[in-house]
Amino acid sequence: MRNITRRSFVGMATAVGAMALAGMPSQAVAAEAPVPSTPVAYVAWLQQKGGAGSAETIAQFKALPKDKQEKFLGYLNKPEHFKAFMDVASSTTEKQRVLADGDIVISKEEENSNSEATTGPTPTPFAATRDRSAWHSVSDTIFGIKVTTVKLGVNYRTTGNRVTKVLNGWAGHTNFVPVTTFDNSPIKNWISANPGNNAHSETVWTGKFVGFGAWSCRHRVWADQDGFKGGYLKRV
């Protein structure tokens, strides 16, 4: 997940989500030429762009019939999809939305992981110390090809039934839509007061879309000793 550019809902959206993100730190990308108008030009742009996932995206795009390749490029230039992306990103209940008769799918994901217990020789469920990680992401796909993914995560430590420390937060993204630049603010981390006792990570993404202006969006994720609890992306 690293690098972003975009001019579509798909672009605007996920970036929102990310500005939403790939690698782990914040980053910015220089403005680029308009969205390629032909399949050949788009493949050339992807090859020049490079980065994680670009080879897979090229292969998936080339596998589409020519009419779908052209339709794909048309969707990249439709910022009206932006509102739908934001609706899904901000919702606490909606996990997915299908648009354009199934051509475009906006979806959310979250995941948890934890290390082995690190306390004494005979730890109990309420004594074991574990390092855990949770993340929240929003992505959009066109004809099954993941165009953009925005992700924010938090790494934290628990002892028994409590969060004891936030180790760090991270943000990342992948984006295969031209004409967008973005960066994100330093990530803030904290533990919420009782009874919540959740580990939080938050960043604000700022994106600029050539021809459509700019936006800022707050991305937050939180988790407790049992794992992921919630996450959202909201315009600010």
N, C-alpha and C positions, 0 to 999 in steps of 0.2 A: 504494500500500500504506500504509494509515494507519489507525488506529482498530481496536479490537477488542472484541468482547463475545461471550460464548457460554456455552452450557450443555450442549452435546452433545459427543459424542465428537468430532464434527466440530468443535465448539467447543473442547472441552478439548484435543483433539488438536492441532490446528494451533496453537493458541495455544501449546501446548507447543512445538511447533515454533517457535513464536515465543515463545512468547510472542512466540511468534512470531508478524510484523512487516511495515510498508510504508514509508513515508517513509524517512528515513535515521536520524534520531535516536531515542532512546527516548521513550516517551510513556505517559500514563496516561489512563484513561477512567472517568468516573463510573459508579457502579452504575445499572442501569436496571430497568425494570419486567419482569415475567416474559415469557417467550417468547410472542408473540401466538398465540392459539389458533385464529384463523381466517385464511384467505388475505387477506381484505380488511384485517385488522388488521396482518398482516405487511407488506403493501405500504405501508400508512400508516407503519409503523415505518421501513422502508427509505427512504421519501421524507423523513422527518424526519431520519434519520441523515445522508443525503447522502454526499458524499465520492467519491473516485475509484472507479469501477466500480459505483456504486449504480444508476445509470440502466440499465446493461446487465443487472444482476442482476434489476431490476424487470421489464424486458422479457422476459427468459428465464423468470422465474417465472410471469408472466401467460400466457405461451405454453403452459404445461403444462395438461393436462386437470385439471378440478377434483379428481378423485380422487387424482391425483398431487400436487397442491398440498397437499392434506390429509395425504398420506403424508409429504411433504417436511417439514412442520411436526412430524410425529411423530418423524422421525429427529433433528430438532434437539434433542429432549428425551431422547435415549437415550445417557447417558454411558458405557454399557457398550462403546461403540465406541472409547472412549479407549484401551484396552489395544492394540487392533489398530493404531491410529494410531501409538502409541509403538513397537510392534514393528517397523513398517515404517521409522519415523524413525530408529531406532537400528541397524537392520541395515546391514551393509556390502555386502550382496549383493542384497537384495530391493529392487526399484525400484517395485513396485506391488502393491496388494492389492485385490481386488474383494470387496465385502460385499453382503449383502441381495439376493442373486440379481442382482447387477449394478447395483442402484440407487445404491450408494455406492462410490466409487473413491478410494483413497488412493494418492498417487504422489509420487515425488521427481524433482527436476530439478536440473541444474547447467549452467553456461554459462561460457565464456571469451571474452575480447576483448583486443585489444592495439592500440596506436597504431603509427604509422610509426616507423621507426628514426630516432634523433635524433643519432647521432654524426656524425663527419666526412664529407667528400665521397665517400669510397669505403669504406663500412663493410663488414666481413666478417661472416659468421654469428656469429663468436665475439667481435666487437667492438661490434656494434650494441646501443644502449641502447633499451629499449622500456618504456613504461608499460603495464601489463596489469591486467586485472580478472577476478575469478572469483567465482561465487556458488553457494550451495547453498540449495534451497528444498524445503519439503514442503507439499502442498496436499491438500484433500479436495473432492470434488464430489458432489452429490446430483442424480440425473437429468441429469447433464451440466453442472450449474450449479456453478461454482467458489464454494464457500462461504467457504473460508479459505485463505490462502496465507501461509506463514511463510518469510522469506528473510533470509540473512546473506551479506554479501559482503566481499571484501578487494581493495583497490586497491594495487598494488605495482610496483616498478621492477626490471628485470633488465638485466644487462650480459653479453652472451655467454651462457655456460651457468650463470649464477648469479643468485640473487635478491640484490639489493644494498640494497633499502630497502622497508619497508612504508609506503605513503603514508597510508592510513587504512582503517578498516573501517566498514561500515554495516549497519544492520538495518532491516527494514521488513515490513509485513504488510497484508493486507486481511482483513476478517472481517465476515460478515453473519449472526452469531448473537448474539441479545441475552443479557442477564444475565451478563456477564463483565467483569472489569476486569483490567488487566495493566500492567506496566512492565518495563523491562530495565536491567540494570546497565551502567555505562560499558563501552564495548567495549575489550578488550585486544588489542594487536597485537604480534607479535614474529616473528623469523626463527629457525627451529629450527637447531640445531647441525649441522655436517657429520656424515654425508653427506646428511642430509635436505635442508637448505638450503631449507626451504619458508616462504613468507609465511603467517602465521596471523592470524585474527581470531576473537575469542570473546566471548560475552556470556551472562549468565544471565537468563533470563526468569522472572518470577514472576506467576502468574495466580490470580485469585480467582473462583470460580464460585458464584453464589448458590445455596445449598441443597446444595452438594457440597464445600465447603471450598476449599483452595488447594494449589498445587504450584509447584515451581521446576524449571527445566530448563536445562541447559547446551547452548548451540548453538555449534558450532565449524566453521570452514571453513579449508582450507589449499590452497596451490597453489605450483608452482615455475615455472621459466622456460618450461616447456612448457604450462602452464595448470592447470586444476583437477585436484587430486589426491585430495581427500576432504572429507567433511563429515558431521556427525552431530548428533542431538538426544538428550540423555539426561537422565532424571530425576536430581536431586541432592537 
